[in-house]
Amino acid sequence: MVNIKDEGVIPIEAHMNADDVIDQIRRLHQKGESLNKKSIKKSHPELMQNALYYYPSWDHALQKTGIQ
């Protein structure tokens, strides 16, 4: 059996639920923060990690918020 840590792969774990991810994205939008993928990866990496746990991409998570 191969230990994935030995292979250099770090499994993604969620520390928020899917609703928390959407709520936090909406709060950032209301505060006027950029929801650009690069900006979020830099300023809110845990949010990005959790979003990608529940959704196939950052764009999918944004679509789920209903923000245009």
N, C-alpha and C positions, 0 to 999 in steps of 0.2 A: 504494500500500500504506500502511495506517495503522499507525503505531507505537503499540502499546497504552500505552506510557508517556506518550505525548503525550495520550492520551485519559483519563489519570488512573486507569487500571486497572493494578494491580500484580499480576502473576501469582503464585500460591501455589507455593512450592517446598518439597519435603520434605527435611529434613535427618536424618530417622530413617527406618527401615523400619517396616512395619506391626507386626511383632513387638516392636520397641523401644517403640512407642507403647503397646501393650497391657501390656508389662512395666513401663513407668514408671507407668501408671495403677495397676497392682496394687501397686507399691511405695508409692505415695502412700496408697493405701487401707490397707496394712499399717501405715504410720506414723500413721494416724488423721487424715490431712488430708481436708478437705472435697473431694468430687468434684463439687460444684455447678458448673455451667457458668460462672456469673459469677465464682466464686472461682478457678477454673482459668484463666480468661481474664486475671485480674489477677495471679495468683501464678506461673503457668507458661504464658505466652503462646505459647512455641515448641511446647510439647506440644499445645496447642489447635490451632495452625496445622497441625501434622503430623497430628493426628487427623482434621481436616477434609479433609486431602489424600487420606487412605485411606478414610474413612467418610463417608456422607452427612450425619451429624450427630454431635454429642457423645454423644447418647443411644445411637446405634448403636455407637460405640466402647466405651461402658460395657457394653452388652449383650455385646459380643464378649469382654470380660474374664471374664464369668461371675459377676461380683460382684452380689449381690442387695441 
